[in-house]
Amino acid sequence: MYDFTHAPDRRGTDSVKWDVQPGELPMWIADMDFATAPEIVAAMQQKLTLGAFGYEEPHADYFHAVADWYATEHGVPPDPAWMIFTTGVLPALSAIVRRMSHVGDSVLVQTPVYNIFYNSIENSGRHVLTNELRYVHQQYEVDFDQLERQLALPLTTMMILCNPHNPVGKVWTRAELTRVATLCRQYHVVLVSDEIHGDLVWRGPDYTPIFALPIPLIQQTIALVSPSKTFNVAALHAATVIVPNDHLRAQVSRGLNTDEVAEPNLLAIPGTIAAYTQGHAWLAALRQQLAANFAQARDFITHHIPAVHVVASTATYLMWLNVGAVTDDAAALAASIRQETGLIVSPGTIYHGNGNRFLRLNYACPPAMLQDGLQRLDRGITHYLQTRQD
Ligand SMILES: Cc1ncc(COP(=O)(O)O)c(C=O)c1O
């Protein structure tokens, strides 16, 4: 019913992803090549027919759409009273860092992790405190002993969790989240859970929203959710902050308003409501496509590029490739692949931790385009290995 075999041609359209040289193929930024759900486009078109676009604010229908989406998709309805609209996950995250921690404080992240977290922390004059994920048997796990020691430090006032985790594609279990939330409560650390990839679990157990944990455990938690990754509508600039505790929510609300990141643009409300009320079937189809694409990429790499190991994953559309047998300088490898083949992937180096031995590849594109990318990856790795031997 939905078409995932064609990509709208976005060259020359102000797309960040497709601002490339002729012949280049971008598979780096977390932006899918699929057109969004037609139901969302129809709602936006309907809005445009109004012709007058003054100031807006979200009402009960917006917040109920968010709540119903989480009830239906993830089996847990957050209370609409816990929600605040914001213009994006990152704008909210940066505002929360500024409002809820102090200059010089430590903000904990689990590396390798989404690189822009570092900007949100450091641009506000806070320190990044690194709880490096342990890489054991080609899988990532939390070092809880170190985490507890770090959360207990007096200057650690905030932890940013990536749930599910970008770039390693891991879905944290309820037990792991319970342990993290319990430690944060014990040491009075605000726990910010970035759940932007939460709808993109395409196989196995679903992700657990942080607000699904027992009420006493979520009094110091802030969840950030958005349709932007799910429906490929990043330029909609719409997200929702979910804060169960009244006092904490009042402070977060002040932070968002002070930083002026709490007012919707003309398409944010109708686009989000359409996504969350009419997007279920499209998302189900997308998940099937992502599962098929992951299998296509994993099988190709296993057969044709044995020097590269695909890290197992059940979520996101970002493949985490262990290139440690090729190099420990992923930045040099990514630059060489681009130069030789035109394929653009993210060097894991930017995510810190052990990322210098990994590449991140975005596989949310039509299968034919993915095949092209995989063949370029094969050529690029082969060429890199040959030049290293010369
Ligand atoms: C974990 C994570 N958080 C946030 C964002 C960006 O969120 P937004 O566009 O709503 O600011 C991304 C985009 O890739 C992401 O991967």
The ligand as an SDF file (V2000), in Angstrom:
LIG
                    3D

 16 16  0  0  0  0  0  0  0  0999 V2000
   19.2600   10.6070   19.5730 C   0  0  0  0  0  0  0  0  0  0  0  0
   18.8340   11.8170   18.8000 C   0  0  0  0  0  0  0  0  0  0  0  0
   18.3040   12.8690   19.4580 N   0  0  0  0  0  0  0  0  0  0  0  0
   17.9010   13.9790   18.8060 C   0  0  0  0  0  0  0  0  0  0  0  0
   18.0140   14.0980   17.4340 C   0  0  0  0  0  0  0  0  0  0  0  0
   17.5680   15.3480   16.7520 C   0  0  0  0  0  0  0  0  0  0  0  0
   16.3250   15.7580   17.2640 O   0  0  0  0  0  0  0  0  0  0  0  0
   15.5810   17.0770   16.7550 P   0  0  0  0  0  0  0  0  0  0  0  0
   15.7270   17.1270   15.2570 O   0  0  0  0  0  0  0  0  0  0  0  0
   14.1610   16.9160   17.2060 O   0  0  0  0  0  0  0  0  0  0  0  0
   16.2360   18.2460   17.4180 O   0  0  0  0  0  0  0  0  0  0  0  0
   18.5740   13.0230   16.7070 C   0  0  0  0  0  0  0  0  0  0  0  0
   18.7570   13.1160   15.2550 C   0  0  0  0  0  0  0  0  0  0  0  0
   19.4660   12.3440   14.6500 O   0  0  0  0  0  0  0  0  0  0  0  0
   18.9680   11.8520   17.4100 C   0  0  0  0  0  0  0  0  0  0  0  0
   19.4820   10.7950   16.7750 O   0  0  0  0  0  0  0  0  0  0  0  0
  1  2  1  0
  2  3  1  0
  2 15  2  0
  3  4  2  0
  4  5  1  0
  5  6  1  0
  5 12  2  0
  6  7  1  0
  7  8  1  0
  8  9  2  0
  8 10  1  0
  8 11  1  0
 12 13  1  0
 12 15  1  0
 13 14  2  0
 15 16  1  0
M  END
$$$$
